[in-house]
Each structure stands twice: as C-alpha cells, then as structure tokens.
Amino acid sequence: MPITTLSSQAFGRGAGAAKKAARRGPVLITGRGEPTHVLLSIEDYQRLLGHQRKITDSLAMPEPGNVEFSPPRVTINTRDAGLG
C-alpha cells in the first residue's frame, strides 16, 4: 500500500487529488516538514477501527429484564493524617 506525502499547502490546492490518492493508500499531510494529519479512505478507516462497538450499544438491552447485581461490600479504613 503506497503512502503519499503532501504539504498542507499542496493538500489545500489539490484536495481532490489527495482524496484520489487516499483510495490507493494513506495520505500523509505535513506542516513545516513534520507529519500533522493522515487522510484515509473510509474503508481503511473502518478496517483500522476493527469491530469496536460503542459502549451505549454494548449496554443497551433489547428487552427490559431482571438483572441481578450483588456487588461485594467494601470496607474502607481511615486514619487521622496527623496534620493538626
């Protein structure tokens, strides 16, 4: 997969060409000679994310149900900090 490198000025002048290059591989955008951004096709981006799910999707229940939850009791011992 080829990586195309463009300065931010070149990207600004040729966004269409950058999008076309992103279909072949990542486009590295630089500012003052240093990498600042990467342009990816949506397919590459989704592949990069893998099968991540949103926490709200993971916690959503299709139907209300009885869920038993019995967390263990925690005892926290405290002591005087001796600052007085």
BELHUPE-V319194 format. One record per backbone hydrogen bond with DSSP energy under -1.0 kcal/mol. NH is the residue of the N-H (numbers start at 1). CO is the residue of the C=O. E is the energy in kcal/mol with one decimal. If there is no record, write none. Layout:
NH:CO:E + NH:CO:E
//
This chain:
4:26:-2.3 + 6:28:-3.0 + 8:30:-1.9 + 11:7:-2.5 + 12:8:-2.2 + 13:9:-1.9 + 14:10:-1.8 + 18:14:-2.1 + 19:15:-2.4 + 20:16:-1.9 + 21:17:-2.4 + 22:18:-2.0 + 24:21:-1.3 + 25:21:-1.3 + 27:39:-2.3 + 28:4:-3.6 + 29:37:-2.8 + 30:6:-2.7 + 31:34:-2.7 + 34:31:-1.7 + 36:29:-3.0 + 37:29:-1.8 + 39:27:-2.9 + 45:41:-2.4 + 46:42:-2.6 + 47:43:-2.1 + 48:44:-2.2 + 49:45:-1.9 + 50:46:-1.4 + 58:54:-1.9 + 59:55:-2.2 + 60:56:-1.1
//
